Amino acid sequence: MFENLETYLQEVNQYLAVKQGGDEILAEIRSHIIEKAERESGAATEESVQGVIDSYGRPRDVAEKYIEESEIITPVYRKHLFRYTWILFAFHAALTAVALGFHMSIIMFPFFFIPRMPVLAVLVYLPMAWLADFGLVAFVLYIVTQKNRSLSLPWLRIFRARPETRQLKAPRPIVFVTLLVILAVVVAVFLRYHTLFFYSVSLHAPQPLMNQAASIFLSLMVLAALLCEVIAYGVRFIVNSVWVALTKNALMLLILWAVWNSPIVVRFKEVPGVDLSFYGGVLLIILIAATATELIKNLVLAVREMPLP
């Protein structure tokens, strides 16, 4: 066998980024070069083979001709690579701010690992986080491409909305006024009783449902969530965009995350035969799941509204 030809084929093989069929491609190139050398020179020798190799093209150019239909990430997915990376990084950065504010670590395998760290370390952590998010998105797109080049991303298919339902409905003044009234009543109740959670209702001496520290903290979280809802609805009178709803969902999720990771111990009023701690935890999980689902749904709608590059 011709040593110069094998060396050439090894160089071509370095650029063959194909999952299967690499050996067949090299065998086809070898056959073409030998046949051309025999046809042009009457016999395949080291010199005639080298002449064909010189005219055949650079190893990288030859490899690209064979893999142009087997992209590592198909063009339709490459258009979304940076878009999805920035969306994932936005959540990563938001959770980093939560971890920094509450002096804790957050683990959401396989998406995030945010250690407890000082403020200056965040400046180093965030660029590394962006690279990690980029790699994760690229890995997912690679898997999708290798599985089926025409396959849509699963979560885009699940939450795909009908064209007539993609836009948010116009906000209604009566709803906004109702939200403002509810907010005013809730604030008045909190200012008077320093809690929004009651075991028994009495205008003179209502009994709180939990200990004072937990009651105040959770009441403030409820107020923050309600204020977020009111502001988001009001902003929609100016900019009725799905991005407003998406921002609201993200803030709501951060509030629920703060409640879940609160260092304050919650001690409920003892009720015979009822474990209020259990039901409180179940309610919190349901709220987190519902908010996360709504966030993903709005995220898909927002991404679909963005023009492709």
Secondary structure, DSSP 8 states (H G I E B T S, - for coil): --HHHHHHHHHHHHT---SS-HHHHHHHHHHHHHHHHHHHHSS--HHHHHHHHHHH--HHHHHHHHHTTS-SS-HHHHHHHHHHHHHHHHHHHHHHHHHHHHT--EEETTTEEE----HHHHHHHHHHHHHHHHHHHHHHHHHHHHH-TT---HHHHHT---GGGSS-----HHHHHHHHHHHHHHHHHHHHHS-S-EEE--SSS-EESB-HHHHHHHHHHHHHHHHHHHHHHHHTTT---HHHHHHHHHHHHHHHHHHHT--S---B--BTTB-HHHHHHHHHHHHHHHHHHHHHHHHHHHHHHS---
